[in-house]
Every structure is written in C-alpha cells, then in structure tokens.
Amino acid sequence: MVVEKNGKIIVAMPGPPREMRAMWEHEVIPRLRGRVKGDVLVTRVLKITGLAESAVDEMCGDLLHGRSPTIGVYAKADGIHLRLGAKAANEAAAYQIISPVEQQLRRIFGAMLWGADDETSKATWGNSSATTASVSRRWSRARAGCLPAASRTPQAAQATSAAAS
C-alpha cells in the first residue's frame, strides 16, 4: 500500500521478510527510482572477522579520509563492517567510484574479509564441521602473517595477535 500526501510517500509493507524483500525490490524501488531527482547514494558493506574495530580502522589508513567514497567502520555482532558510500548521477557511476576502493580493501583484509552486503555468517560459513575447519584455516593464515603486506603494520600485527588469543 502506498500513500502520497504533501510530496511525502508512505509505503506499508508485509511483515514476513521473504514477502517484504520481493515487494521492496520489484515494486517499491522501481516506483521510487522514477521520482529521484539529482544524485543517488549507493552503499556497499564489507564484513571482516578476527580484528578489533580499532585495528580495522588503522589498516584502512588514508582510505578513511577520502571524499568519495566515504568509509564508515562499525562494530557489529558478526564482526566489523566497512560501509562504503558514493553519490553520483546514477547507480552505475556510484559503483564505479566504490569499486577501486573495495578492491583495495579486499587486498588489505584478504582472508579476514568474509562477506558483503546482506550475506550472513551462517550463509557464508554454514554449520558443518568442514566449514568450521575452513574458518579455522582463515584465522590461522591471518595469525601467520598471510595478510597482504599493506596490512602488516606493527599495530595491525598486535591487534591480530590480540584477536586470536
């Protein structure tokens, strides 16, 4: 259900996530896109495990101080999230701004980066013992210094050791 009044839009959505997600993606977003004037904001979330928020912040270095995309560092229940955001005339242009920085962050965090956007740890790692072994290998590689050279600062090494303890 959509109500419009005084230039404002209210959208009522069903409660079950699987119903809501489909309705949001196929009905609401296309309808709202037609009303957008000016720049759009696009975000991408990268998810990291095994490091403290302060270590992730430090490993991002100067990338955190850039104008576009902006990067926010957030501690969440499933690890540390990096939110990259860019404004541009359209989504494609915004993703072109985000992409090179995302690739740089993927190189910096390597095996510590476990997912993006709506991915969940359960979907990524599952509950199997083989998955547990895979996660354990990720931690071991990170502790052994298999992170990219850019992330092997003394502070990052110290943070990785502390997180592994």
C-alpha positions as CSV (number, residue, x, y, z in Angstrom):
1,M,0.0,0.0,0.0
2,V,1.3,3.4,-1.0
3,V,0.0,6.8,0.3
4,E,1.2,10.1,-1.1
5,K,0.4,13.4,0.7
6,N,2.1,16.8,0.5
7,G,5.0,15.5,-1.5
8,K,5.7,12.7,1.0
9,I,5.3,9.0,0.4
10,I,4.4,6.3,2.9
11,V,4.8,2.6,2.0
12,A,3.2,-0.1,4.1
13,M,4.9,-3.5,3.7
14,P,4.1,-7.0,4.9
15,G,5.9,-8.4,7.9
16,P,7.5,-11.7,6.6
17,P,11.0,-10.8,5.3
18,R,10.7,-13.1,2.2
19,E,7.5,-11.4,1.1
20,M,8.7,-7.9,2.0
21,R,12.1,-8.3,0.2
22,A,10.4,-9.3,-3.1
23,M,7.9,-6.5,-2.8
24,W,10.6,-3.9,-2.0
25,E,12.8,-5.0,-4.9
26,H,10.2,-5.4,-7.6
27,E,7.5,-2.8,-6.6
28,V,8.8,-0.1,-4.3
29,I,12.3,0.6,-5.5
30,P,11.3,0.9,-9.2
31,R,8.5,3.3,-8.2
32,L,10.8,5.4,-6.0
33,R,13.6,5.5,-8.7
34,G,11.3,7.2,-11.1
35,R,10.9,10.0,-8.5
36,V,14.5,10.6,-7.7
37,K,15.9,13.9,-8.9
38,G,19.6,14.6,-8.6
39,D,22.3,12.3,-7.3
40,V,21.8,8.8,-5.9
41,L,23.6,7.4,-2.9
42,V,24.9,3.8,-3.2
43,T,26.4,1.9,-0.4
44,R,28.4,-1.4,-0.2
45,V,29.2,-3.2,3.1
46,L,32.3,-5.4,3.5
47,K,32.4,-7.7,6.6
48,I,35.5,-8.5,8.4
49,T,36.2,-11.0,11.2
50,G,39.1,-11.6,13.6
51,L,40.1,-8.0,14.2
52,A,39.1,-5.2,16.6
53,E,37.4,-2.1,15.2
54,S,40.5,0.0,16.0
55,A,42.8,-2.4,14.1
56,V,40.4,-2.3,11.0
57,D,40.4,1.5,11.3
58,E,44.1,1.6,11.3
59,M,44.5,-0.8,8.5
60,C,42.2,1.3,6.3
61,G,44.6,4.2,6.8
62,D,44.2,7.1,4.5
63,L,41.2,5.5,2.7
64,L,39.1,6.6,5.7
65,H,39.9,10.2,4.9
66,G,38.9,10.3,1.2
67,R,36.0,12.3,0.0
68,S,34.4,9.7,-2.2
69,P,33.7,7.0,-1.5
70,T,33.2,7.6,2.2
71,I,34.1,4.7,4.5
72,G,32.5,4.1,7.9
73,V,33.8,1.5,10.4
74,Y,31.2,-0.2,12.6
75,A,31.4,-2.9,15.2
76,K,28.6,-5.4,14.7
77,A,27.7,-8.8,16.3
78,D,29.2,-10.7,13.3
79,G,32.4,-8.7,13.1
80,I,33.5,-5.3,11.8
81,H,31.6,-3.8,8.9
82,L,33.0,-1.3,6.5
83,R,30.3,0.8,4.8
84,L,31.4,2.4,1.5
85,G,29.2,5.1,0.2
86,A,29.3,7.2,-3.0
87,K,27.0,9.8,-4.6
88,A,26.7,10.0,-8.3
89,A,24.3,10.8,-11.1
90,N,23.2,7.1,-11.3
91,E,23.9,3.8,-9.6
92,A,26.4,2.6,-12.2
93,A,28.5,5.7,-11.8
94,A,28.4,5.4,-8.0
95,Y,29.5,1.7,-8.2
96,Q,32.4,2.8,-10.4
97,I,33.5,5.2,-7.6
98,I,33.2,2.4,-5.0
99,S,34.8,-0.4,-7.0
100,P,38.5,0.5,-6.9
101,V,38.4,1.2,-3.2
102,E,36.6,-2.0,-2.5
103,Q,39.3,-3.9,-4.4
104,Q,42.0,-2.2,-2.4
105,L,40.2,-3.1,0.9
106,R,39.8,-6.7,-0.3
107,R,43.6,-6.8,-0.8
108,I,44.3,-5.3,2.6
109,F,42.0,-7.6,4.6
110,G,42.4,-10.8,2.5
111,A,41.1,-13.9,4.4
112,M,39.7,-11.7,7.2
113,L,37.0,-10.4,4.8
114,W,34.2,-12.9,4.9
115,G,31.2,-11.3,3.2
116,A,29.5,-8.3,1.7
117,D,26.1,-6.5,1.9
118,D,23.3,-8.9,3.1
119,E,25.5,-12.0,3.3
120,T,25.2,-13.7,6.7
121,S,27.9,-15.6,8.5
122,K,25.6,-18.6,8.6
123,A,25.1,-18.5,4.8
124,T,28.8,-17.9,4.2
125,W,30.2,-20.5,6.7
126,G,27.2,-22.7,7.5
127,N,27.2,-25.1,10.4
128,S,29.2,-28.0,9.1
129,S,32.5,-29.2,10.5
130,A,34.1,-28.7,7.1
131,T,33.1,-25.1,7.4
132,T,34.4,-24.8,10.9
133,A,37.7,-26.1,9.6
134,S,37.7,-23.5,6.8
135,V,37.1,-20.7,9.3
136,S,39.9,-22.1,11.5
137,R,42.2,-22.0,8.5
138,R,41.3,-18.4,7.8
139,W,42.2,-17.5,11.4
140,S,45.4,-19.5,11.2
141,R,46.5,-17.8,7.9
142,A,45.8,-14.4,9.4
143,R,47.7,-15.1,12.6
144,A,50.6,-16.5,10.5
145,G,51.0,-13.2,8.7
146,C,49.3,-14.1,5.4
147,L,47.6,-10.8,5.3
148,P,48.8,-8.5,2.5
149,A,51.9,-6.5,3.2
150,A,50.0,-3.3,3.4
151,S,48.2,-4.6,6.5
152,R,51.2,-5.9,8.3
153,T,51.9,-2.8,10.4
154,P,53.1,-3.4,14.0
155,Q,49.8,-2.2,15.3
156,A,47.8,-4.5,13.0
157,A,50.0,-7.4,13.9
158,Q,49.5,-6.7,17.6
159,A,45.7,-6.4,17.0
160,T,45.6,-9.7,15.1
161,S,47.6,-11.4,17.9
162,A,45.2,-10.0,20.5
163,A,42.1,-11.0,18.5
164,A,43.5,-14.6,18.0
165,S,44.1,-15.0,21.8
